[in-house]
C-alpha cells in the first residue's frame, strides 16, 4: 500500500486539478437556469450586507440558510468583483474536495483504485454538471464523502473515529443545506456501521447525529423568528421540513432509480451491472475485505436513493451524494480480478472507452447538420486525435483516462455550451433596459411569479429595482410602466385589451418566450 505522504500528495494534486477543471472558462459565461436564484441572492447581499437568510426583492427567502450566499459574497469581496467564476468557486472547491476524498477512499483498497474512482467520478454526468455551477448539494456530497472516508479509514486501521471532525462536517453541511445536510451523511455513516456490525459506533453516531439535527434545526428556526417573526419561521419550517413531505405532488417512488440512468451516466448504469453481478457474495459468512467495501458502497447508494424517495419534492440533484459511491463501485470492476459476467462487463466497458471519441464525432456531425453553433474545427480535431491514440495505445489504463478526457470535454464544450446558448437572457434584458430608462418607465411583471422569469431578468439589470407584480393591467396607477410577461400570458389577454397595448420588444428570457409591452 502507498505511504500516507504519497496519498496526501495525490489528494492535493487531484484537488487543484479538479478546481481548474470545474472553474475554467466560467468568468465570461452567462448565469442561467437554477443558478440564477443564487446569483441574485449574492447580488442583494453585496448591496445590503451579510444576512442570516438570502433575500430577493429585499425580503428574506425561507428555503435556504444564508451561509452559501455569504461564501459567494466573501469570495466576491476577496476578488473585488462578482461574476460566474466567483459565484461558482465555493461550490467548485467543495466538488474538488469531493474528488480528493473519493480518491482517498478508493486508495484504502489500492492506489490504482483511488485513481480510477477519480476518473469514474469525472465520468458521471450529474457530478461534472453540478461541479461547474452554483450547487448547494455539492457541499452535502463533500461532507458525506469525507465522513465516509473518516469512518472507513478508522475501521480499516482499527482506531477510534475522529468524532470531532465528523461533528464539524455535519454542522457545516447543515449550515449550507439545512436539515438534509445532516440527514444524508448521517444516513450513509449509520448504514456503514450497521453493515460492519459495529453496534457501539452506530449507537454513538446515531445519537450524535440526532442531537445535532434537533439542535441545529432549533437554532435555524430561532434565527428565522429573529429575522421575520412567527410567519417567517413557519415558512422556513414548511420549506425545510413539512413541505418536503407533502404527497399531493409526489413523483413516483421509483423516480430516482429511473431518472438516474441518464442523469448519472455513465457510472450509474455500470454500477447496477456490477452490484447485480456481486450481490450473491454480500451474504457469505466471511466476505473478503473488497466485498465488505463493495457492500458498504451499495448501502451508501441505497440509503440515499430510498431515503429521498420518501419526501414529495424530488430532483435528481438532491441525490448528488451518491456520485462518489457510484464511482467507487465502478473502480472495483477495474482493480479486482473477476470472472464470468463481470469479466465480460469489464471488457465491454473498455470497448466503449475506445469507441467514445468516435461516438462524440457522430454527435458532432448530427449537431452540425442541425446548424448548432459550436467550435467544430477544434472539437473535430481533438476527438480525431484521441480516437487515433485509442487505436494505437494498448494500455487499458491510458485508454480509460483518455475516455474520461473525451467525456468531460464533450460535456463542457458541447452540452454546456448548448445549454448556455439556449438560455441566454443578458443581451435581451439590457436592450429592454436601455429603452425603459429612456422612457423613465417603471418595471412590472404581469401574471408572473417571483421566481423564474422575474429573477432571471433582475440579475441581468445594472441597477437594483423593486418591480411590481400585477395581475390586472388596468389597476396599475403608475403612468409609465413596462410590463414583462410570457408570450402565453400576453396572448391570453382579450383582443380588445391587446389592441390598446404597445409591444416594445419580444425575445427570450432563458427558455421562455416573453413580450415587453406598455399601455
C-alpha positions in Angstrom: 0.0 0.0 0.0 1.2 3.5 -0.8 2.6 5.6 2.0 0.3 8.2 3.7 2.5 11.0 2.5 2.2 9.9 -1.1 -1.6 9.6 -0.8 -1.8 13.1 0.6 0.3 14.4 -2.3 -2.0 12.6 -4.7 -5.1 14.1 -3.0 -3.7 17.6 -3.1 -2.8 17.3 -6.8 -6.3 15.9 -7.5 -7.9 18.8 -5.6 -6.0 21.5 -7.6 -6.6 19.8 -10.9 -10.2 19.4 -10.1 -10.6 23.1 -9.2 -9.1 24.1 -12.5 -11.4 21.8 -14.4 -14.5 22.9 -12.5 -13.9 26.7 -13.0 -12.1 27.0 -16.3 -13.9 29.3 -18.8 -16.6 30.5 -16.4 -15.6 34.1 -15.9 -17.3 35.4 -19.0 -20.1 32.8 -19.1 -23.7 33.9 -18.5 -25.7 32.9 -15.4 -28.5 30.6 -16.5 -31.2 28.4 -15.1 -31.4 27.4 -11.5 -28.2 29.1 -10.6 -29.9 32.5 -11.3 -31.6 32.4 -7.9 -28.3 32.1 -6.0 -26.6 34.8 -8.1 -29.5 37.2 -7.3 -29.0 36.3 -3.6 -25.4 37.2 -3.9 -26.2 40.5 -5.7 -28.6 41.5 -3.0 -26.2 40.6 -0.2 -23.5 42.6 -1.9 -25.8 45.6 -2.0 -27.2 45.3 1.5 -24.5 43.4 3.5 -24.4 40.0 5.3 -27.7 38.5 6.5 -28.9 35.3 8.2 -31.0 34.4 5.1 -30.6 35.3 1.5 -33.0 37.9 0.1 -35.0 38.5 -3.0 -36.7 41.9 -3.6 -35.0 42.9 -0.2 -37.1 40.3 1.6 -35.7 37.1 3.3 -36.0 33.9 1.3 -37.1 31.0 3.6 -35.8 28.0 1.6 -32.1 28.3 2.3 -29.8 29.5 5.1 -27.6 32.5 4.1 -24.4 30.5 4.5 -23.8 29.6 0.9 -24.7 33.1 -0.2 -22.2 34.5 2.4 -19.5 32.3 0.9 -20.1 33.8 -2.6 -20.3 37.3 -1.0 -17.0 36.9 0.8 -15.3 35.4 -2.3 -16.6 38.5 -4.3 -15.1 40.8 -1.7 -11.8 38.9 -1.9 -11.6 39.2 -5.7 -13.2 42.6 -5.9 -15.9 41.5 -8.4 -18.9 39.2 -8.9 -19.2 37.1 -12.0 -20.0 33.4 -12.6 -16.4 32.3 -11.9 -16.5 33.9 -8.4 -20.1 32.7 -7.7 -19.2 29.1 -8.7 -15.8 29.0 -6.9 -17.1 28.0 -3.4 -19.1 25.0 -4.6 -16.3 24.1 -7.1 -14.0 23.9 -4.1 -16.5 21.5 -2.5 -16.5 19.5 -5.7 -12.7 19.3 -5.8 -12.7 18.3 -2.1 -15.2 15.5 -3.0 -12.8 14.4 -5.7 -9.9 14.2 -3.3 -12.0 12.3 -0.7 -13.2 9.8 -3.3 -9.5 9.2 -4.2 -8.6 8.6 -0.5 -11.5 6.2 0.0 -10.5 4.2 -3.1 -6.8 4.2 -2.0 -7.8 2.4 1.2 -8.0 -0.7 -1.1 -5.3 0.3 -3.6 -3.8 3.5 -5.1 -4.9 2.4 -8.5 -8.5 2.0 -7.2 -8.3 5.6 -5.9 -7.2 7.0 -9.3 -9.9 5.0 -11.1 -12.5 6.3 -8.7 -11.5 9.8 -9.5 -11.8 9.0 -13.2 -15.2 7.5 -12.8 -16.4 10.5 -10.8 -15.5 12.6 -13.8 -17.4 10.0 -15.9 -20.6 10.9 -14.0 -22.7 13.5 -15.9 -24.6 14.9 -12.9 -21.4 15.4 -10.9 -19.5 17.4 -13.6 -22.6 19.4 -14.4 -23.1 20.4 -10.7 -19.4 21.0 -10.2 -19.4 23.8 -12.8 -22.5 25.6 -11.4 -23.7 27.1 -8.1 -24.6 23.9 -6.3 -25.7 23.6 -2.6 -26.0 19.8 -3.0 -22.2 19.6 -3.7 -21.5 20.7 -0.2 -23.5 17.8 1.1 -21.7 15.5 -1.2 -18.4 16.7 0.1 -19.4 16.3 3.7 -20.8 12.8 3.0 -17.7 11.6 1.2 -15.3 13.0 3.8 -17.3 11.4 6.7 -17.3 8.1 4.9 -13.5 8.4 4.4 -13.0 9.1 8.1 -15.1 6.2 9.4 -13.9 3.7 6.8 -10.2 4.5 7.2 -10.7 4.4 11.0 -12.3 1.0 10.7 -9.6 -0.3 8.4 -6.8 0.9 10.7 -8.7 -0.2 13.8 -8.7 3.1 15.5 -11.3 5.4 17.1 -13.2 7.5 14.6 -12.4 11.3 14.7 -15.8 12.3 16.2 -14.9 16.0 16.4 -14.2 16.3 12.7 -17.4 14.4 11.9 -19.4 16.8 14.0 -17.8 19.8 12.3 -18.6 18.3 8.9 -22.3 17.7 9.8 -22.7 21.2 11.2 -21.1 22.7 8.1 -23.3 20.7 5.9 -26.4 21.7 7.8 -25.4 25.4 7.7 -25.3 25.2 3.9 -28.3 22.9 3.1 -30.5 22.8 6.2 -31.7 19.5 7.8 -31.0 17.4 4.7 -27.3 18.4 5.1 -27.2 16.2 8.3 -29.7 13.5 7.2 -27.8 12.4 4.1 -24.3 12.0 5.6 -25.7 10.6 8.8 -27.7 8.0 6.9 -24.6 6.9 5.0 -22.4 6.6 8.1 -25.2 4.8 10.0 -25.6 2.2 7.3 -21.8 1.6 7.2 -21.8 0.8 10.9 -24.8 -1.4 10.6 -23.3 -3.4 7.8 -20.0 -3.7 9.7 -21.9 -4.8 12.8 -20.2 -2.1 14.8 -23.1 -1.5 17.2 -21.2 0.8 19.6 -20.2 3.2 16.9 -23.6 3.0 15.3 -25.3 4.0 18.6 -22.8 6.8 19.3 -23.1 8.3 15.8 -26.9 7.9 15.5 -27.4 9.7 18.8 -24.8 12.3 18.0 -26.4 13.0 14.6 -30.0 13.1 16.0 -29.0 15.6 18.7 -27.1 17.7 16.2 -30.2 17.7 13.9 -32.5 18.8 16.7 -30.1 21.4 17.9 -29.3 22.9 14.5 -32.9 22.9 13.4 -33.9 24.7 16.7 -31.2 27.3 16.1 -32.3 27.8 12.5 -35.9 28.3 13.5 -34.8 30.7 16.3 -32.8 32.7 13.8 -35.8 32.7 11.4 -38.0 34.0 14.2 -35.5 36.8 14.9 -35.3 37.7 11.2 -39.0 37.7 10.3 -41.2 36.7 13.3 -43.6 33.8 13.6 -44.8 34.0 9.9 -41.3 33.7 8.5 -40.3 31.0 11.0 -43.3 29.0 9.9 -42.3 29.5 6.2 -38.8 28.2 7.0 -40.3 25.2 8.8 -42.6 24.5 5.8 -39.9 24.9 3.2 -37.2 22.9 5.0 -39.2 20.1 6.6 -43.0 19.9 6.4 -43.3 21.0 2.7 -41.0 18.2 1.6 -43.3 15.6 3.0 -46.5 16.7 1.1 -48.0 13.9 -1.1 -50.2 15.9 -3.5 -47.4 16.5 -6.0 -45.2 13.5 -5.4 -43.4 12.0 -8.4 -43.4 8.1 -8.4 -41.3 6.4 -5.8 -39.1 4.9 -8.4 -38.3 8.4 -9.8 -34.6 8.4 -8.7 -34.0 4.8 -9.8 -35.3 5.6 -13.3 -34.1 9.2 -13.9 -30.5 8.4 -12.6 -29.9 6.1 -15.7 -29.4 9.2 -17.8 -28.6 11.9 -15.2 -25.8 9.8 -13.5 -24.5 8.1 -16.7 -22.0 6.5 -17.2 -21.4 5.3 -13.7 -25.0 4.6 -12.5 -25.9 2.0 -15.3 -22.4 0.4 -14.9 -22.7 0.3 -11.1 -26.1 -1.5 -11.4 -24.4 -4.2 -13.5 -21.5 -4.6 -11.1 -23.7 -4.8 -8.0 -26.1 -7.2 -9.7 -23.1 -9.4 -10.5 -21.7 -9.3 -7.0 -24.8 -9.3 -4.8 -24.6 -13.1 -4.1 -21.2 -12.6 -2.4 -22.6 -10.0 0.0 -24.2 -12.6 2.2 -21.3 -15.1 2.6 -20.3 -15.8 6.2 -16.7 -14.4 5.8 -16.7 -11.9 3.0 -13.4 -10.6 1.8 -12.3 -7.0 2.6 -13.1 -5.9 -1.0 -16.6 -7.4 -0.8 -17.3 -5.8 2.5 -16.1 -2.5 0.9 -18.4 -3.0 -2.1 -21.3 -3.9 0.2 -20.8 -0.6 2.2 -20.9 1.3 -1.0 -24.1 -0.4 -2.1 -25.5 0.7 1.3 -24.3 4.2 0.7 -26.2 4.4 -2.6 -29.4 2.7 -1.5 -29.8 4.6 1.8 -29.8 7.9 -0.1 -32.0 6.8 -3.0 -34.5 5.0 -0.8 -34.5 7.7 1.9 -35.0 10.6 -0.5 -37.7 8.7 -2.4 -40.0 9.3 0.7 -40.3 13.1 0.5 -42.6 14.6 -2.1 -40.1 17.0 -3.6 -37.7 15.0 -5.9 -35.0 16.4 -8.2 -32.0 14.4 -9.5 -29.6 16.9 -8.0 -30.8 16.0 -4.5 -29.1 12.6 -4.6 -25.8 14.1 -5.9 -24.1 12.5 -2.8 -24.4 9.0 -4.5 -21.9 10.1 -7.2 -18.7 9.2 -5.2 -20.1 5.8 -4.2 -21.1 5.1 -7.9 -17.5 6.0 -8.9 -16.0 3.7 -6.2 -18.3 0.8 -7.2 -17.1 1.2 -10.8 -13.5 1.3 -9.8 -14.0 -2.1 -8.1 -14.7 -3.6 -11.6 -11.3 -2.4 -12.8 -9.0 -3.2 -9.9 -10.4 -6.6 -9.0 -9.7 -9.9 -10.8 -13.2 -11.1 -11.9 -14.7 -14.0 -13.8 -17.9 -14.7 -15.7 -20.4 -11.9 -16.1 -18.3 -9.1 -14.5 -15.2 -10.1 -16.6 -17.2 -9.5 -19.8 -18.7 -6.4 -18.4 -15.2 -5.1 -17.9 -14.2 -6.0 -21.4 -17.3 -4.3 -22.8 -16.6 -1.2 -20.8 -13.1 -0.9 -22.2 -14.5 -1.2 -25.7 -16.9 1.6 -25.0 -14.0 3.7 -23.9 -12.1 3.0 -27.1 -15.1 4.0 -29.2 -16.2 7.1 -27.2 -14.3 9.6 -29.3 -15.9 8.1 -32.4 -19.4 8.4 -30.8 -18.5 12.1 -29.9 -17.7 12.7 -33.6 -21.0 11.2 -34.6 -22.9 13.5 -32.2 -20.8 16.4 -33.5 -21.9 15.6 -37.1 -25.6 15.5 -36.1 -25.3 18.9 -34.4 -23.5 20.3 -37.4 -26.4 19.2 -39.7 -28.8 20.9 -37.3 -26.6 24.1 -37.5 -26.0 24.3 -33.8 -23.2 26.8 -33.1 -20.1 25.0 -31.8 -16.3 25.2 -32.2 -16.4 22.4 -34.8 -12.8 22.6 -36.1 -11.3 22.4 -32.6 -13.6 19.6 -31.4 -13.3 17.5 -34.5 -9.5 17.7 -34.4 -9.5 16.9 -30.7 -11.7 13.8 -31.0 -9.9 12.5 -34.1 -6.5 12.8 -32.3 -8.0 11.0 -29.2 -9.5 8.3 -31.4 -6.2 7.7 -33.2 -4.5 7.4 -29.8 -7.1 4.8 -28.8 -6.3 2.7 -31.8 -2.5 2.8 -31.2 -2.4 2.5 -27.4 -2.9 -0.9 -25.9 -2.7 0.0 -22.2 -6.2 -0.1 -20.7 -5.4 2.5 -18.0 -4.4 5.1 -20.6 -7.4 4.2 -22.7 -9.7 4.8 -19.7 -8.3 8.2 -18.8 -8.4 9.3 -22.5 -12.1 8.3 -22.4 -12.6 10.4 -19.3 -11.0 13.4 -21.1 -13.3 12.8 -24.0 -16.4 12.6 -21.8 -15.5 15.7 -19.8 -14.6 17.7 -22.9 -17.8 16.7 -24.7 -19.9 17.9 -21.8 -18.1 21.2 -21.3 -17.6 22.2 -25.0 -20.9 20.7 -26.4 -23.5 20.0 -23.7 -22.7 23.0 -21.5 -22.3 25.4 -24.5 -25.6 24.4 -26.0 -27.3 24.8 -22.6 -25.8 28.3 -22.1 -26.6 29.4 -25.6 -30.2 28.2 -25.4 -30.7 30.0 -22.1 -29.3 33.4 -23.0 -31.0 36.4 -21.3 -28.4 39.1 -20.7 -28.5 40.8 -24.1 -32.3 40.9 -24.3 -32.6 42.4 -20.8 -30.0 45.1 -21.5 -31.8 46.1 -24.7 -35.1 46.4 -22.8 -33.4 48.4 -20.0 -31.9 50.9 -22.5 -35.4 51.7 -23.9 -37.0 51.7 -20.4 -34.5 54.1 -19.0 -35.1 56.5 -21.9 -38.8 56.4 -21.2 -38.3 56.7 -17.4 -40.7 53.8 -17.0 -41.3 51.6 -14.0 -40.8 47.8 -14.3 -43.7 45.3 -13.7 -44.2 41.6 -14.2 -47.7 40.6 -15.5 -49.0 37.3 -14.2 -45.5 36.1 -13.3 -44.3 34.6 -10.1 -41.4 36.0 -8.0 -39.1 33.2 -9.2 -38.4 32.2 -12.8 -38.6 34.9 -15.4 -38.5 37.8 -12.8 -35.3 36.6 -11.1 -33.6 36.0 -14.5 -34.5 39.5 -15.6 -33.4 41.2 -12.4 -30.0 39.6 -12.1 -29.1 41.0 -15.6 -30.0 44.6 -14.7 -27.2 47.0 -13.9 -29.2 48.6 -11.1 -31.4 47.4 -8.3 -35.1 48.0 -8.6 -38.2 46.8 -6.8 -40.6 45.7 -9.6 -44.3 45.4 -9.3 -46.1 42.1 -9.7 -49.5 42.7 -11.2 -52.5 40.6 -12.3 -54.7 43.4 -13.6 -53.1 45.9 -16.0 -56.0 48.4 -15.7 -55.4 48.8 -11.9 -51.8 49.9 -12.4 -51.6 53.5 -11.1 -48.1 54.5 -12.4 -48.3 56.4 -15.6 -45.3 54.9 -17.5 -44.8 51.1 -16.9 -43.0 48.4 -18.9 -44.8 45.1 -18.4 -42.8 41.8 -18.8 -44.8 38.6 -19.3 -44.6 35.3 -21.1 -45.9 35.0 -24.6 -48.6 32.7 -23.4 -49.8 35.2 -20.8 -49.8 38.0 -23.4 -52.0 36.2 -25.9 -54.4 35.2 -23.2 -55.3 38.9 -23.0 -58.6 39.7 -24.9 -58.1 41.2 -28.3 -59.9 44.3 -27.2 -57.2 44.8 -24.5 -54.2 44.0 -26.7 -55.1 46.5 -29.4 -54.6 49.3 -26.8 -51.2 47.9 -25.8 -47.8 48.8 -27.3 -45.4 45.9 -27.7 -41.9 47.3 -27.0 -39.9 44.1 -27.6 -40.2 40.4 -27.8 -37.5 37.9 -27.1 -36.4 35.1 -24.7 -35.6 35.0 -21.0 -33.9 31.7 -20.6 -36.1 29.2 -22.4 -39.2 31.3 -22.1 -40.5 33.5 -24.9 -41.5 36.8 -23.5 -43.2 40.0 -24.5 -42.5 43.5 -23.1 -45.3 46.0 -23.5 -46.7 49.2 -22.2 -50.2 50.7 -22.0 
